[in-house]
Amino acid sequence: MFSYSQNDLYCEEVPLADLARRAGTPAYVYSSRSILASYRAYDEAFDALPHSVCYAVKANSSLAVLGLLAKAGAGFDIVSGGELFRVIRAGGDPSKVVFSGVGKTAAEVEYALANGIHSFNCESAAELALIDAMAARRGVKAGFAIRVNPDVDASTHPYISTGLSRHKFGIAIAEAAAVYDHARSFPNLVAEGVSCHIGSQILDPSPILEAVDKVLELAASLRAQGYPISHLDLGGGLGIAYHAGEQAPPIRGFIESLHQRLRESGLTIMVEPGRSIVGPAGVLLTRVLYRKKNGHKEFIVVDAAMNDLIRPALYHAHHEIIPLRKNPLPPVTADVVGPVCETGDFLARDRQMANAMPGDFLAVCAAGAYGFVQSSNYNSRPRAPEVLVEGGTYRVIRPRETYEDLVRGETT
Ligand SMILES: *Cc1c(COP(=O)(O)O)cnc(C)c1O
């Protein structure tokens, strides 16, 4: 949904340089068409299998993005009470919400029960006891799945790999049966599912297939023992192309490769994709402030910084950086850095890229996931606006913060 026409970069039918001049920079821009196409790729690839695509809210929790997906029929995977609040505010259906995360608080469990969410993905026996007690207080039954840790290596960045036994996530698959057994003593819990999520930015889906086989086996054995298991939640984690020329696994092909084994199980299949739905749909627009040289090193100083997009600093993530208008100059090798006072404040290092001059606009690509949601006010920088493109039009879905916003609620 981002492509050049002549020398100008467009998002759908909107020329991004015009948008950048009107909305100012830095600014996040999302393509609604791209978000919906990825959601539908999941939804349609399941074909006739009973399924639920629960978008992982943490990847991009903008109300407008959640609203688009809610209208398209999506469920949601949440990891906090705040995310549930957003889903409800955006018009999402709480009965299609699954609540994941290793540290749910009593207040969050209460809030989720009060809103009738679909189920809890539980990560410890202690959490089961808490949910049972809260459900008893409300006089309701709470559905749960145990998030099992299948002990497979997702071979992704260590900070976003979660499926090995040394990680804090889930319950070791070998111990899961005992925890389901223990949960029988909780009268207000219903063992409805088995879940797993082995990591993020997974480019080779074979570890996911390995995990699926393991959780299918567990679900079958639990069913044979009389547990009312009706769904299997396979988590999210499908990767996207961050490097030019990189091939991400196609969503449809990936889901279709699971069909046979899933159909035989007779279970409702849930997935929790985040990055693969919103990642490719977003860019961060920025303007070149200065060019400078230290010794032989070239720097392109831009108005976006690590407070706007922390992925390069936090994960050494690569994002392609391309001009909104191509110029005829030969490419340059440079560091792209922001104004924040940290050496870690870079968007690219030693990057061969367009020879952008002060005043030129650049797009930091594939920034729709884990971008704005991880932004901060560090260095007292107001957060960037978010803009949603729909065909030939666009609207600001969150305005740029002001200096007043920076100090809201503070006292001297
Ligand atoms: C983060 C997360 C997801 C989404 O992962 P993506 O890599 O963005 O698809 C899904 N499920 C759980 C439990 C998560 O923590």
The ligand as an ORCA input file, in Angstrom:
! r2SCAN-3c Opt
* xyz 0 1
  C       2.932    -10.091     21.767
  C       1.981    -11.219     21.770
  C       1.282    -11.558     20.598
  C       1.496    -10.856     19.285
  O       2.747    -11.149     18.741
  P       3.128    -10.636     17.274
  O       4.527    -11.081     17.114
  O       2.996     -9.168     17.265
  O       2.201    -11.302     16.317
  C       0.368    -12.587     20.664
  N       0.146    -13.254     21.824
  C       0.793    -12.959     22.969
  C       0.512    -13.718     24.197
  C       1.732    -11.937     22.972
  O       2.390    -11.643     24.101
*
